[in-house]
Amino acid sequence: MQESLRAVLASQHLVARGEPRALAGGDIADVAWLETDQGAVVVKRDAPVALAAEAEGLRALHRANTALKVPAVIAQEGEWLVMEALTPGGKRNAAKLGEGLRELHAVHGERHGWPRDNRCGPTAQRNTPCDDGRVFQREHRLMPLGTACVERGLLPAAMLDALGDVADQLETWLPQVSPSLVHGDLWSGNVLATPEGPAIIDPAVYYHYPEVDLGMLTLFGSPGEAFFEAYWDGDRPDDWDRRETLFQLYPLLNHLLLFGGAYRAGVERAIARLQAA
C-alpha cells in the first residue's frame, strides 16, 4: 500500500486491514475498496485538483439532504479521496430515485455554473457563473465541445455552424429559470442500488437546468415510468421532448470527443431535431 494513503488514513485515525481491492468502473481514476479497523472505505487516486472538485460536489449533494444516498467524504488530501463505502445490493427503486432527484433539483443557486471548474468524465468542464442559463449552455457547454470535436476532425465545420444556429436560438424558446443543483454526470453507472435506497456517485455538480440530469438518465435507456411519475409529480413540461434532445446534446458531444465517430450520427440527429422543432 502507498505510504501516502496510509498517512491520509492515519489523519482520520483509520488503520488499513489488508490491501485495497480494485473496483469496477475506475476507467478514469484508480478506485478501490479497503477494509479498515473502523469498517470499509472506498479510496480513489487521481489528480489533486480533480479530487478536490469531486469532494466539493459530494459535500454539496450531501448538504441537499434528499432521499438519495450520497457517500460521505472522509478525507481528501493530495492524490487521495477517501469516502464512505456504500453497501452493495438492494432492489432498484425508480420512484425513490425520482423523488430524490426532484428534491435535489429544488435546491437553487443564484447563478448558472459553479465556483470552480470540474470535469465530466475526463473532459474538462468550464463552470464560469452566468446569470442567463441560455448563455451558459451556449458558451460553456455546446460550443466549446462542438469546437473541440471539429478541431479533432470528428465533426465537419458545417455541423459546427448548425450547432451554432441551435445554440443561438435558445432564447427564443427555452425560458430562463432559477438554476437547480444538478449532479452533472448522471448516467446509469453513477446510480447505485443499496439496501437504503438509490445512491448517486461521481458527481460533476453545478447549478443549471434540471433537465441536465434527466437528459443524461434517458440518453441510453430509461429509468422507467415510475421514476417520471415521482419526479414530475403531475408537472411535466409541455416541451419535454425538445428539452430532452437539447440536454442530451452536450453528453453526446462529450461521447463523440472521447470515443470517436460512433457517436457522430447521434449528434447530427439531435441537431437536426432541434433545428426542425
GIFEN-V130550 format. One record per run of one state. SS is the DSSP state (H for helix, E for strand, - for the rest). FROM is the first residue (numbers start at 1). TO is the last residue. Records with the same first field share a line. If there is no record, write none. Layout:
SS: FROM-TO + FROM-TO
//
This chain:
-: 1-2 + 12-15 + 17-20 + 23-29 + 37-38 + 46-47 + 64-68 + 71-72 + 78-79 + 85-93 + 106-107 + 109-111 + 114-117 + 121-122 + 126-129 + 131-132 + 152-156 + 169-169 + 174-179 + 183-187 + 195-196 + 201-205 + 209-210 + 218-224 + 233-239 + 260-260 + 277-277
H: 3-11 + 48-63 + 94-105 + 133-151 + 157-168 + 170-173 + 188-190 + 211-217 + 225-232 + 240-259 + 261-276
E: 16-16 + 21-22 + 30-36 + 39-45 + 69-70 + 73-77 + 80-84 + 108-108 + 112-113 + 118-120 + 123-125 + 130-130 + 180-182 + 191-194 + 197-200 + 206-208
//
